[in-house]
Structure formats: structure tokens, C-alpha cells
């Protein structure tokens, strides 16, 4: 046991404060190495730890956190030559972890954020290159012998996308009041060569789930300021010696905080410099502008001389020498010989917000940084600022924050690969391969499917409440199976009849063991690096594996199975399970699922077969963009519509607010709708072809006393308390065709189309909100928590998705009759999917696109990382890596020109692939190839460069091959093309 008294005394002895900036020092652990077994006794002498136990450290779910006995942790960090070590003694009053892999965040776990390059690209606050996020799970401490039920300790990599954390090690021990956890993150994962005094930034978060419902209820971190995924939100640290001591780095040498001067003058500033630290570059940084009442363009007007040497353009570090205005003009901002252009403006930020003069490739137009490592010297230095003369005699210059900063050397960026010159692949839709497989049914409950000379044996078993697994019927239920051969799949119908007068829990497992033939596998679209992984993602409920010759996939089809789905891999076996099904007394139920044999070892061939089997290739009509109802001038609106080219714009519920809160629930009916009416009327008048919509959400309610007004519609947690969205006033309800909440919340739609004058609807979180299950009446007739070891029913529960589905279907049909409809999130049931709705996924993590690949492949822009038009364009290209098109998110990005997004809709998908999507109307691609539809149709091709600007004269030859027409697209890395069918 790790004694808290020992911890605190060590902390007090080792804590230090450093000059210039406060750092936490990570002690060096000399030999012997840590045992890494979850026993923290060998950490007793390690000091400089953190305690996370105050309400101020709670950043998510403050109303659910009661006290340190509910959730708290003592955390220590240490380092050795092999890697970074973490140890935590976690107090947790109710332990729940039933998720694996990247889904561990829905259960009790820790998170570790690391900025391995805190001195590089220091102006960038968003997490990106050099920053890492790890999840550390203690597992579930179960030892039933069932590998799917027993979850071991593990580490996963969340950031960057695709981070392989398989070499990290985690060990954990269950304690009387929580658990301990130890982890080793090898330096090789972080690309760090460790040494004393090395700067590194980190944050540790502890996450709590106090109920069987898989979701994050509470999140706490070391620091108390508002939690953000930002570099400056992490804790600044240094690698220290064994005594927990380190020498802080020198960050910068100030020159002058403010300087004003006239035109045609030279002003000199002398400043003292320490030696440039080893391994660092010296960067001269400043802000500069020409005083003016409003943004009004730029003028070449400044030269800099440091210690008698001119600072030239090749030294520029923080931006390109040439930039593009939002309205399209391109100009040199730093010439080769060092003439610098400054903006006209009232301050240093106004131009960045301007829709005309803002720049598309930098969001800080007034800031400059030049590498002056070879120009500065230890001791006294002299900087000269020379301003050009203004013939009108009006220029007056303002400068601020002049300094020499010490930064990590700027990494040499890989130049984009040029357009290929050799032969290109010919790409067109592949015809399906009907019955390209053979099937043999074997006993007990084994399907032998052969494709491309590869046989896959899929076996099934079901749990019985006496603790056994059966391959057929049991004393508690009768099982019958029917199997059909479809063109591209084996369709299985497993029917169960309850033989008792009690609810019978039945878990299903369907598995395929591949042995040494296994090459790669995918679960819910993700390809995990670790062998034992489970995923519960109803939007992409697929398990798929390949050998060298072929592939095999499993997926549920009926509503209940899809909602309950768990896709998993255990070593050389892939499978899918329903661990939550409960059969009503005397009831019957049929689980429908499919085995999808694929003649090629290609994930995207499987995805496209699955899409055809699920009827997902319907038309997606709309480019969509958020546009608030606050007042905008005509110039902004015209540029917004001309360049984003939306078919539908959507106003949020933030203007006006309800008592300071977003007007969720029936609160929307009590706010003034005048702003919405005026906004929608104005859009209709200015842009008759653009449809208007307003945000709608059917699960949240913020009115006072909502829990008393709608007691029977409250979503209840297992402890009987009402669920909320992380804040106590954001209460969660479920609408039905019978309850009062369903009747009342539907009136929001009447207000949107009536008083507000919108002709369309945007529906957020269409399937559920935060909590997937409700622990109360009414029962959905099919869901419950089942003891994985005993196979007995612990409690009934209800899927919010299934309970609300009849009501949601009725309201969606109303919406479709009214006008354009767009929704957030992908369907979790076949019933909703059959409505053929345009839906996107949010993409703060771009791999979220995988949640869209079986239905409506649209990525919503990233409201966190997108700051400029170029950011948005690059996100479009990343979405294409997952076969997805793009809808606009941040309103603040008012583009300076139309880009690839202007040619994305309408699209009726035929095939999705890595890097391109083929639709009936168009093909969008971020890579080269000879593209066509396998017929003689003609094409018009639009090519876009690395900034997202169309290049009208880019050559795209038309080729004819076997009577088929192709467009030969040769583009450099970072370019794209839209091939529009005529």
C-alpha cells in the first residue's frame, strides 16, 4: 500500500520554484528500475508528486463529484533512460470499466497529455505535431476465464491519430477504496532523447464513471483553470536529477514592450543578450502596424538591421513570405532583401477578423519572427528599425513585444510531393461480385464460408442464466436458425423463444478465428494496434479481418442488435456480441446479422459491400454551414454565401439565450424569436436559393422545474438520479409518442418553421444525448445489465434510442415534409437509417469520419483547429482520406474564394475509398489517377492547389479506353480535384 503520509512528506521535500517561469521537476529514478506491477511501494522515495482532490480541479461533471472519497488521486512522475513513468493511487467510491481500447474513456481511467516539443512552434496553441494523448486503463480486475469479459490493464494512443502505444506498459491493482496504476511510456513513442533539464509539458487527468452506463461522468486534472485541449493548458515540467532538481531554461531576451515612431526614420534599441542555449535558435519577434482607424490593407515600409546586418526574407520563421487576402489578392509580405509589409489598423488584431484584408494562410497578420541566431551575440546588441517615407506624410508606426525568443529549431518541413509523372491507375466503380462465395452449414452453429480459396468458419454461442454457454437451445429458451444466401452476404436469423415466466438474459457471441492467417483487422472502422480490443459503436457496428487473399466481415442488422453491439478481437479471433439482450417472459425475438465474405483483402471493398447491403447509397443534397442569427452586414453575408456556397444555413440557439443558457428544450419557446425571423427573412431576400434552418435538440431541457413537469420522461441513472449533460441545468429527458415531454418538445419544430420563418431543420444528436440507457420505467422490452460471469440478470434498463425511436421517426417525417433536413451523428438503427437522412459527424478527431462510412459520409469541419481558409481546406482533404465529403462548421471562417467544398454536393455515393469518393454526379479526390464511371460520360474537372484555390488552367487530359472515358488527374500532394459528370 502506498501510504499518503509518505507521499505528502516526499512532495514537500522535493517541491521547488524556478526563476522566469514555474516548472514542475520530474525526478530521475536511478537503478533499480520500477517493478511495474501495480504495487507502488517502490515509489515511496520519489518526490514531487501531485494531488488531485479539490472541487476546483473538476472540469466535467462538477455536480456528480461529491468529495475526495468519490474521486481523487495522488500522482507521481519519474524518468529513466527507457521512458517516462507514471504512478497513481486513485480513490474511487464506485469502480466501473467495461470498455477496451480507445473506448476506455467511457469507464474509469487516466489520461496523460505530453507536449514533447514545448519550445517548438510556440505560437501554435492547438495540439498537433509533437503533442500526444494517452489513455491508461486499469482494466476491470475480473478473472472469469472469459477473455471478452476480462479486461486487462492497457494503454492506448489518442493523439495524434493512429498513435501506436503498443510498446507502453500498464499495471494495476484493485484496492479497498479504488485502484493503483503504473505506466511506462517509452521515449521512442515520443521521439525524445532524454537528458536532465529537458523541458516537457504534461497534464494528468482522472476520469470517473459511477454507473454501468459507459460514459464519462467526472473529469479532474492537476491544474484548476478551464480545461482545454491546448498546449498552454499543460503543466510546464523539466526532467530533473535524482534529487528532483533542475536548471530552468532561458526563454527569451526582452528588447522593448512598446515602441512608436514616425515615417522615414531610423530608431535604434540596445538590449542585453545571454548566450543562445545549446540546441536552440534565436528568433526576433515583434508586432507591427501602421496606425489607422480601420483595417485598410498593407504597405511595404519596414527594414530591420541587427548588429549592422540587414535581416532578409529567408530568415522569416512564423509565416510564408507571400500571403493571400481573403478577397483573393496575393502579395509579398517580406521580400528577399528584407522589406516588410505592415497592416493599416487600429490595433494588432482587427485585421485578422476583417473579411476583406484578413489573410488566409496566417491568423496573426501583424506578427513576425526572424531567425537571428547568427546575428546576435552575448552581451550588448543593437537593433535598428528603419521606416520608409510616406509621400502623404501620414504614416505613424506602432510596435509591441519586441524580443529575442529561444526556440527549438524549426523542423524541416517535407516538401509536398510533386504530381506523379509515371503511369496512373484507372479508377471507376467496381461491379459487385454476387455469390462469389460458397457456404456450408456445420453443426453446432458453424458457418463455413469460402471466398478466393480462403475458408472462414464463423461460430456462434449463447449464454444461459445458469452460467453456461450453449450452441443452440437451453432449458430457458428455444433457439432456431434460418440462413439465406444474398448476393454479397450470408444472412443469419437467430430466433429465441422464452420458455419461462421470467425475463431471460441472453448474451450472443459470433466469432471467426483466423490463426496465423490473420494479417490485419478492423473494429468499428478502426484498425487497433493491440490484439485484445472491444468497441461499442452502433454507427459503425462492424468487425472485419483480412488474410493475404481475402477478407471476412460481421455486422448486425436489426435494431436491437445494432444498439447493443460490441465488436471485438481477441488475439487471432474477431467477433461481435450482444451483451445486453433480455428476452421478455414468453416472448420471441429474432437477431438478424450478416457474414460478409470479400474476395479481396481490402477494407474499402468490404465497406462498399456493407454500404450496398445496408442500402446506404442515397443522395446527399446539401452543402451546409452554420450562420448565427446575430446581425451581419451585407458584405459579410455575400462573401459567406458566394465562397462557402451553402445550400442550407443554420442558426444556433445562442441568440438570444434563455436566462444566460442556450435555449435547449422547451425554453426555446419562451425566448424572443424576432432575431431568427429577421435573419431568415434577410437570407431569403438576399439569397433566394439558400435554405434556412434552426438548431433543434430533442433530449435536453433547461427550464426550471423541468424534472417536476416531466417526471416520467427523465433519463435516470442506475442510482435513480436524473442524467444531465455535465451541468446540472442541462437535464436529459426522452420523448415518446405518449409522454408529455414528447408533445411539448415537438412544438419547437412548429416555432422554427412558423414564428422563426425557417424552411428547414438541423437536428443535433438525433440518436441520444450523453446517456445511452435509462434505468427506470418504461422498459424497452429488450435491454438489461447482465453479469458476465454468472450470466444472470442484474437489472433491467432501456435504450434511449429505442424508447424514443417511434417519436423520432414521426418528427423526422414531419421535418422531411417541411423542407431540407440535416442531422448530427449517424443512425444506430435500421429503422432510422431507412429514412435516408443527410447526417454528418463532428471531427475534432478526424478518425471520427469512420463513424460515417456506413451511411452518410460527411465530416463536419473542426471548430477547434480551423482558423483560416487553408485550415478548412486541409481538413477537407483529411476527410477525403476516409472517403468523406465536408460541411462547414466555424462561422468565423469567411473564405476569400470558393474551394473544393463548392463542388461536393449533391452527391449520391457509389463507392468510398482512401483519398476519394465516387458518386453518381461527381468524384472528389485528393490524389492522382485516371478517374471515370466506366462509361462514355464526359466530365468537367476543377483542380485546387495547396491553398484550396482553383487552378483553371491546370491540364487534365481526357482519355478513352475500351469505350470508357477517363479524366487524367495529376496533382501534387495537398492538391485536390472535383470531377463533375456531365
N, C-alpha and C positions, 0 to 999 in steps of 0.2 A: 504493500500500500504506500502511496506517495503522500507523506504527511504534509498537510497545509502549513503547519508551523515552520517546517524546514524550508518549504517553498518561499514563504514571506521573508525569512531571515536572509536567504540567499539573494532575493530580489533587492533588499535594502543594501546589502553589501556591494552588489555589483552595479547598481544604477549610477550613471554618470551623465553629466551635461557637457556638451561641446560648444565651442565658440562658433560664431557665424550662424549656425543652424543647429537645431536639436536633432540628435541622432540616437537611435537605439543600437546598442552594440551586441552582435551575436557572438557568443564566446566560442573559441576553438575547443574542441574535445580532443585531448591527447589520447594516446593509447591507454587502455584498451578501447576498442570500438564498442558502441552500444550493442546490446544483445538483440534488440528489435524484436521483442516477444510480447509486448504489451505490459510487461512488468516494469514500472517506472522507477524502481529503486536505484538503478544506476544513473538516474538523472538528479539525485539529491544534491550533488555538489555543483550542478550547473546553475548559474545565477542569471539575472537579467530577464526575468520572465514577465508575463502579462497576466492580469486578472480581468476577466470579462464577467462582471456580476452586477452592473448598475443599470437602472432603467434607461439612463441616457445612452447606453450602448445598444439599446434595442432599436432597430431600424425598420423592421417589418413585424407587424402583429403586436404592437405595444399593449393592446387591450387583453391579449391572451397570456402575456408574461406576468406572472404573479410575484415572484421573488427569486433570489438566487437558488433556492431549492427546486424551483421549477426548471430553470436552465441557467447554467453558469459554467465557467471553465477557467482553469489555470493552465496557461500555455507557455512552453519554453521552446526556444530555438537554439540550435548549435550547428557547428560545421566541422567537417573533416575534409581531407583531400578528395574523398569519393563523392561527397554530396552534402546537401542541406538536410538536417534532421529536424523534425518537429515532434513534440510530445505534449499531450493534453490530458488532463484529468477533468472529465466532463461530469457535471452533476445534472441529472435529467430525471425528473419525477416520473415520467411515463415514456418508455423507450419503444419506438416503432421504426423499423426499417424493413420494408418488404420489396425494395426495388434494387435492381442491379445496374451497373454501367452508368451511362450518362443520365439515367432516370433516378439516380440515388438522391438527387436534390429534393425529391418528394418525400424523403424519410430523414431520420436523424443522421447527420453527417457534419463534417468540417469542410471548409473551403480555404484554399491557400492561393493568394494572388501574389505574383512576383513580377517586379519590373527589373529585369536583368541588365538594362541599359539606361539607368536613370539620368545619365548625363548626355545621352544622345537625343537629338531631335526634341529639345526641351520645350519648345513652344507647342508641341502636339500634346494635348491632354487626353485624347481618346486612346483606349487600349489598342495596340497594333503590333508592329514588329518589335520584338524584344520583350513583350509582356505575355504573361502566362497565367492561366487559371486552372487549378486542380481541384477535383473533388476527392475527399478522403472518407470512405465509408467504413464503419466498424463491422459491417455485416449484420446478421441478425442473431448470432450466437446460438443458432439451432443446430442440432445434431441428430436429425431424424433418419438419416441414411438416404433421403430423397434429395438428389442433387439440385432439383429445381426449388425445393422448399428451403434448403440450407444455403444461406448466402454468406460467403466468406468476406473477410476484410479486403478492400481493394482501393486502388487509385485510378482515377480517370482524368483525361485532359479535356478541358472545355475550350480553352483559348490557347493558341489560335486554332481555328477549325482543323480537325484532323490530327491534332497533337497526340502522339503516341506516348502514353505514360506506362507502357507495359513493363519497363525496367524499374519503375518505382516500387517500393515495398511498403506494405502496411501491416501492422499487427494490432490487435485489440483484445481487451479483457473486459468482461462484464463485471461491474462492481455493485455493491448493495444500493448505491444511490445514483448509478449512471454507468459510465464506462471509461476506460482509458484507451488511448490510441497513440501509436507511434508510427512515424512515416519517415522514409528516406527518399528524397528526390535527387537522383544523380545529377551532377553538374553537366553531364553530357546532354541531358534533355534541355537544359537552359543555355547551352553554349557559353558557359562561364569557365574561365580558368581562375580558380580561387586563389586569393592571396590576402594577407592582412591589410586592413584599411580600405578594402574594396567597397565602394558604395553599392547598395542594393536596396530596393524598396519593396515592402511586403505588407500584406494585411491578412489577418486570420479571421474567418467568420465561423460561428457555430449556428447550426440550423436545427430547428426542433419541429417534430410532428408528434402531437399528443393524441392521435387517434388513428384507427386503421385506414382512414381516408388518406390516400397518398397525395400529400400536398405540403408545401412549406407554410408553417403557421407562424413561426417566430425566427428572426434572424438577428444576430448580435455580432458586433465587431469590436476590435480593440479601440479604435477612435470613436469619438462621440458625435462628430459633425456628420451632416446628412450623407447617407451612403449613396455613392455614385460609382459607376464603372469608369473611373477617371484615374489617371496616373497621379495627380496631385492629391488624391484621396488616400493613397497608400502611406505607410509609415516609413520614413527615411531611416535606413539602417546602414551599418558598416560591419564587415567581418573583422572581429577582434582577435586578441590573443587569448590564451587560456585563463587570464585573469579578468577577461571581459573589458579590456581597454583597447582603444583605437585612436588613431590620429585623424582628425577630420580633414576633408579636402578643402582647398581654397576654390570657391565657386566663381568669383569674378572680382575685377578691379573697377570700382566706380570711377567715372570720369566727371559727369555733371548731370544732375537730375533734371535741369531745365535750362534752356538757352534760347534767347530771342535775338534776331539780328535783321538788318535791312538787306536790300539787294545790292549787288555789285561790290560786296565787301568780303574781307577775309578776317575771320576771327580765330584766334589760337587758344587752345586749352591745354595746360600742362597737367599731368597726372602721374602718380607713382604706380609702378608695376612690380609685383612679386615675380619670381621665376615661373614660367609656364610649367605646370605639373607634368610629370612624366606621363606619356600616353594620352595627353590632351592637346587640343588645338585652341588657339586664342581667337575668339570671334568678336569683332567690333560690332556692337548692336546699338540701334537708336530708332526713335520715331521722328518723322519729319513731315511738315506740311507747309503750305502757303496759306496764310490767313485769308479766309473768305467766308461770306455769310452762309453759304451752302455748297455742297459738292458741285464742282464745275469743271471736272476734267483734271489733266495733269500737265506739267511743264518741265522739260529738261532744264535743270537750273542749279545743280549742286555738284561740286567736286570735293573729294577728301584727300588730304595729304597727311601721312603719318610718318613722323621722323624723316621728313624731306622726300618721302617716296609716295608717288600717286597710287591710290587704291583703284585698281582696274576691275573690269566686269567679271573676269574669270574667277575672282575671289568670292563672288556672291554665293551665299550658302542657303538662305531660307526661302528662296523663290526663284522662278525662272527669270532670265534676263528679259524675255519678251512675254507679255501678258495680253489677254483679250478682255475688252469691256463686255459687260452684259449685253449691250446692244449690238455687239459683233465686231467692232473695230479692234485691230491688233496694233500694238506699238511697242517699241523698245523702252524698257524702264531703266535699264542700265546698259550703256554702250560698252563696247570692248575696251575703250580707253578710260572708262570710269565716269562718264557724265550720267548723273542720277536724276530721274524724274520724280517730282513730288506732287502730291494731290493738292487741289484747292479744297478747303473745307473749314468748318467751324471748330472741329475737334479731330481727334485721331481715329474715331470710329464711324463717323457719319457716312463716309464714302463707302464703307463696307456694306451698309444697309441700303445704299442707293440702287434703284433698279436700272439705272442707266449707266452710271460710272463705276459701279462695283465690278470687281474683277472675277472672272470665272475660275481662275487657277490659283488664287490665294484669297484667304478671308481676312488678311491683315495688310491692306494696301499701303499703309503708312510705315510699316516696319521693315527694316533692312538689317542684314547680318553679313559681314565680310570676314573671311579667313585672313587674319593678320599675324599668324604665328611667327612668320619670318621677319615681320616688320617691328614688332615690339621688343623691348629689352628690359631686363631687370633695372629698377630704379626709375629715373625721370624720363618721361616720354612727352612728345608734343604732337597734338592733333590740330590740323588746320581745316576749317570749314570755309570753302570759297563759293559764294553765291554769284550767279550770273546777273547781269544788269537787266532791268525791265525798262524797255523804252518808254512805257507809260508811267514809270516811277511809282507803281502801286504795290509791288511785291514786299511782303513782310513775312519773315520765316519764324516758325516755332519748332523747336527740337526738345525732346524729352528722353529721359532714361538712357543717356549715353554711358556705355560701359564696355569693358572687355570681359567677356564671359569665357570660362574654361569649359570646353565641352569634349565629349568623346569624338574622335574623328568621324566625319560624315562617311557612312558606309558607301562604298562604290556601288551605285545602282546598276543592276544589269540592264543594259540597253535592250529595248524591246526587240524581239526577233523580227527580222525583215520578212516581207512576203516571200513565200517559197517560190523557187524557180523550176523545180522538177515536176514530175507527173503528179496530178491531184486525184484523189478518189472521186468516183462518180457516185452521187448520193441522191437517192429517191426513195419513196416509201416502199418497204418490203411487203410483198403479199403475205398474208397469214399462211401457216402450214397446217391445214386441217388434218387431223388424225395422223400426225407424224409420229405417233407413239403406239405401242401395244400395251394391253392391260391384262394382268392375270390376278384374279382374286384368290387369296390363300387364307387358310384358317391358322390361327384365330385372328380375325380382323387385320389382315395384312393385304395391302395393295402393292403388287409388283408392277411398276411402270417402266417400260423400256423405251428409250429415245436415243438416237445416234449411237446405238450399240452400248448404251450405258443403262443399267438397271438400278432403279431406286425403289427400295422397299419401305413403304410407309405403314407403320404400325399404330394401333390405337388401343387405349385402355381408359377405364373409367373408375372413379373412386366409389366405394360403398361406405355407408356410415358405420360399418363395423371395423373400419380401419384397413380394409383390404383394397386391392386393385383387381378389377375384373376385365376380361376381354369379351364382354357380352352382357347378358342379363345377370341379375343378382336377386336375392330374396326381397330386396327393397324396390326394385324397378325391373321392368321388362325392356329389353333393347332389341330393335330391329334396324337393319341397314338396307338401304337401296343405293345402287351405284349406277350412274349414267355416264356414257362417253360423249362429251361435247367436242366440238372441233379442236379446241386448244386446251382442254382440261378434262380431268376426271372429276365429276360432280358427285359428292357423297351426301346422303341424307341419313343421319343417325337419329332415330326416333326413340323416345323414352316414355314409358307409362309408369306412373307412381302406383305401386301395389299396396300402399299403406294409407292410413288416415292422418299422417303427419307430413309436414314439408320434408322432402328428402334432398340433402345436398349432394350434388354430383359434379365432381371435377373431371374435365376431359384432358387427355394428352394425346397428341398426334405427332409422331416423330419419324425422322429418317436419319439413319446412321450411315455415314459415308466412309468411315475409317480413313485409311491413308489416301483415299481418292480425293478427299476434301482439299480444294485449292483456296477457296475464299467463300465467305458467307455475308449475308446482309440481313439485318433485323430492323423492321420499320424503316427501311431505306438506308440505314447506316451500316457501314462495314466496321465492326469492332476490332480492336487490336487484341483484346483478351479473349480467351476461349469460352469462359462461362459468363454469359450476358443474358439478361432478360429485359424486354421492352414492352411497355403497355401504351401503345399509341394507336387508338382506334382510327385515326385519319389515314394511317398507312399500316394496316394490320397484316404485314407480310413477313414471311421467313423464306429466304432464298439462298441456295448454295450452288456452287459450280465445281465440276471436276474439269479435267483438261478437255473433255469432249462435249459436255452438255451441262444442263442445269435443271434444278427442280425447285418449285416454289409451293408454299402452302398459304392459304388465306381463307378466312371465314366469310360467309356471305349474308346470313340472316342477321337481323338487328341485334338480338340479344348476344349472340356470339361475338359480333364485332365490338359491341360496347364493353364486353368483359375480356377482350383479347389480351393474351400475353404471348408475345413472340420471343423465342429463346434459342440459345445454343449452349450446349454442354459438351465441351471437348469437340469430338468429331460428329456430334449429332445436332441437327436443327429440329425445331419443333414449334408447336403452338398449343396454347392451353386456354381453357376457361376455368378459372379457379374460384368463380363467384356464383355459379348457377345453382338455383334451388328450385326443385320441381314441386308444384302445388299438390296437396292431397288429392289423389285420384286424377291428377291432371296428366296431359300428354304434351310433349314438346319435341320439335324436330330441329336439330342443329344441321345447317347446310354449310358445307365447306368444299374447297376445291384443291386438287393437286394439279399443279401447272407444270408439265414437262416442257423444257425448252431445248430445241435441237442444237443450240449453240451455247457456249459458256459466256454469255453476255447478259449483264444485269439489265441493260436497257431493252433488250429483246424481251426479257421477262416483264418489265414494266409495261411495255406496249401491248403484250398479250393480256396482261392483267387489266389494262385500261379497256381493251375491247370486251373482255369478259364481264366487266362491270358497267359497260355502256357509258364510258366517260368521255367519248369524243363528240361533244356537242359544242355549239357556237358560244364563244365568249365575246360579247359585242362591244364592251366599253373600255376606253381609256378613262381612268378615274383619278380624281385629285381632290384633296381636302382644301377647302376655301372657307374661312370663317365668315360669320355674318357681321363682323365689325366693319366700320366704314373704310372703303378703299377708294382711291382716286381712279378716274377712268384710264389713266395711263398705265397704272399698275395692272388693272384688270385686263386691258387689251394685251399687254405683254404676257400676262399669265396665260390667257387663253390661246393667243397666237403661238406661243412657244411650247407650252405643255400639251396643247391640243386635246383637252379633255372632252369626252362626250358627256360625262357626269361630274358635277362638282358637289361637294358635301360640306355643309356647315355643321360644326360640332355643337355641343350643348354647353359651351363655356361662355356664351354671350347672349343673354345675361346669365348670371349664376343664381342659384336658389340659396339664399342665406349664406353666401360665400362658398357654397359647394356646387359641383357640377350637378345639373338638374336631372339626375337619374330617377327613374321610376315615375310615379305619378306627379312628382314635383315639377316635371316639365309642363304639366297642365296649369300650373299656378304662376309661371313666370310670364313676363310681358313678351308676346310674340311679335311685337312691332318690328324689331330689328330683323327677324327672319323674313317677315313679309316684304319689307323694303328691299332686303338683299336679293331675295328670289325674284321680285318684280324687276329689279335693275338688271339682273343677269338675263332674264327673259327678253328685256328690251334691247340690251346691248348685243346679246349673242343668242339669237332665236334657236340655233341648232344645239345649244348646250342645255342639258337637263339639270335640274336642281334636286338635291336631296338633303335630308337632315338625319343626323345620328339617332339611332334607336337601339335600345337595350332592354331585354325583357326580364332580367333576373335581379337587377339591383334596385333598391328603393332607399331614399334618404329622408323622406318626410318624417317628422316627429310622430312617434306612436304608431309607426307602420306595423310593428310586431303585434300591437293590440288590434289594429284594423284588419290585419290579415293573419290571424293566428294559425289557421290551417294551411297556410301557404309558406310557412317559414321552412327554410332548409336547416335541418337540425344536425348537429354533430353527434357523435356517439354518447357524449356526456349530457345531451339534452339541451345544450346552449345553441343559440342561433348562429349560423355561419355568417361571416362578413368578408369583405374584400381586403382586409388588412387594416381598415379603420372602422371604429365602432359604429359610425353613422352610415357606412356603406353596407347595409344589411342585404342578405341574399334570400330571395323567395323563388318559388317555382309556380309558373302559371299553368292552369289546366282549363279545359272547356267548362268545368263545373265550379271552380273556386272563384271567389270574388276578385282576387288579385288578377286573374286572367282576364276578367271582364274589364277591370279598371285600366290595366296597363295597355290594353288594346286601344283605348281611347287616345293614347299618344299618337298612334298612326292617324287617327281622324284629325288630330290637331296639325300634324305635319302636312297632310295633304289639303286640309281645309284652311284654318286660320293662317298658317305659315306660307301656304301657296306653293309648296314643293310638289313636283310631279313624279318624284322617285323616292327610293328608300335605301339608306345604308343601315345594315343591321350588324351590330357588334356582338361578338361572342354568341353566335347563333345556337351552339350546341349546349353549353352550360357555362357557368361562371365560377371559377376557382374550385369549388367543391363538386366532384362528380357524383357523390352519393349523399342521400338524405336518410337519416336514421329516425324514422317516425312514420306515422300514417300519412297518406295511404301507401300500401306496399305495391311495388311494381309487378309483383307476381313471379319474379324470376331471379332476384338478387339476394345475396347474403354473404356474411363473413364465415368462412369455413376453416376449421382447424386443419392445418396442412399435415399434421402428424396423425391425429385421431380420425380425421375425415368427418368430424361431427359439425353440426351447425352451431355456431357461436351466437349469431344474431341475424335477424333479417335486416335488409337495407334496401333502398330504392335508387335506381339510376335516375338522376335528374333529367338526363337526356331522354330516357324512355317515358318518365312520368309526364313530361311537358310536350312530348312529340305530337300528339293529336292537335293540341292548341297551336303549336308552332307551324304545323302543316297548314292549318286553316288560315293563319295570319300571313304566311308566305304566299299562299294563293291569292289573298287579297292584295298583297303588295305587287305581285306579278300582273294582276288585272289593272292596277293603278298606273304602272309605268316602270322605268328602269329599276333594277334591283341589284345591289352588290352587298356581299356579306364578308365578315372576317372569320377565318377558320374554315376548316374542311369538314365535310359531313362525317358523322360517326355511325350512321345507319344507312341501310339500303333505301329505306323509306324516304328519307330526306334527299339522298343522292338522286333519286328518280325524278326530282323536280327540276334538275338541270339548271343549277344556280351558278352565277358567276361569283366566285369567292377567292380571296387572296389569303396569304399567310404573312404574318409580321416577321421581319427578318433582321432583328438586332443580331441574331446569329444566322449567317447566310445558309447554313445547313438546314434551317427550318424549311427551306424550299422542298426538302424531301417529304414534308407532310402534305405537299400539294401534288405530288407526281401521279397519284391515282385518281385525281378528279379535276380540279380547276387549277392548272399550273401557272399561278400568278404570284409573284413576290411583291409585297408592299415595300416601298423604299424604307431605308433605315433612318429614323428620325434622330438617332444618336450621332451617327458618324457623318451623315451627309451635311456638308456646309456649303458646297459650291455645285455648279452645274457639272463640273468634271467628276466630283464625288458621286453624284447621282448616276452619271453615265457609267462610271466604273462599276457601280452596284448593279446596273442593268446587265453588264457583261458577266458579272459573277452569277447572277440569276440564270443566265443562259447556260452556265456550266452545269446547271441542274435541269435544263430543258424548260425553264420557266420564262415567261414574259413579265412585265413590270407595270405596277400602278404607282402613282406619285404619293408621297407622304408629306414631308415638311412643306408647309406653306411658304416658309421663309425663302425657299429657293425659287426665285422667279427667273427662269432661264433667259439667257440672252439670245437664244436661237433654238429652233426646233431640233430635236435629236432623234435617236433611234426609236424612242417611245412614240413618236408621231406616226410610225408605220406599223405598230404592233396589232392594232385592232381594226375590225373584228378578225378573230381567228378561230377556226374550227380545228382543233388538234387532230392530227393523224398519227404522228409519232413524236416522242420526246427522245433526245439524245444528249450526251455530254457535249455542250457547246452549241447546240442548235435545236430548234423546234420546227417541225414541218406541219403546217396547217393547210387546209384546203385553199385558203386565199393567199397565203404568204409563207415564206420561210425566213426566220430570223437566225442569224449565225454570228458567232464571234471567232470563227476560224475559216480557213480556206477550204475550197472544194468545188467540184462541178455539181451544182445543185439543180434539181428539176423534180417533176412529178411523175416521171416515167411515161410521159405522153408528149404530144407535139405542141402543147400550150406555149404561148410566148410570155416573156417576163419583162418587167421594168425593175431595175436594180438601183438601190440607193446605198451608197457606201459612206461610212462615217469614220473620221480619223480618231486619233487617241484622245482628243478633247471632246469628242461627240459631235463635231461639226460635219455636215455633209460635204463631200468632195465630189461635185457634179461631174468633173472631167476624169474621174478615175476609170481606167479602162476595164470593162467587163465583157469579154468576147462571148458571143453566142455559139454554142457547139451543137451539132446534130450527130446523134449516134443511134443506129438501128431505129430510125424514125422518131427518136425521142429528143427533146430539146433540153439543153442544159445551159446554165449561166456559169461561166468560169470565174469564180471569185478568188482573187489572190490578194490577201490583205495581211498587213503586219500585225504582230501581237498588239493587243489593245485597240484594234480597229474592229469594225463590225459591218454587217450588211443586212439590208432587208430586200428580199427577192419577192416582188409582188406579181402574182399570177394575173394575166390579162384574160 
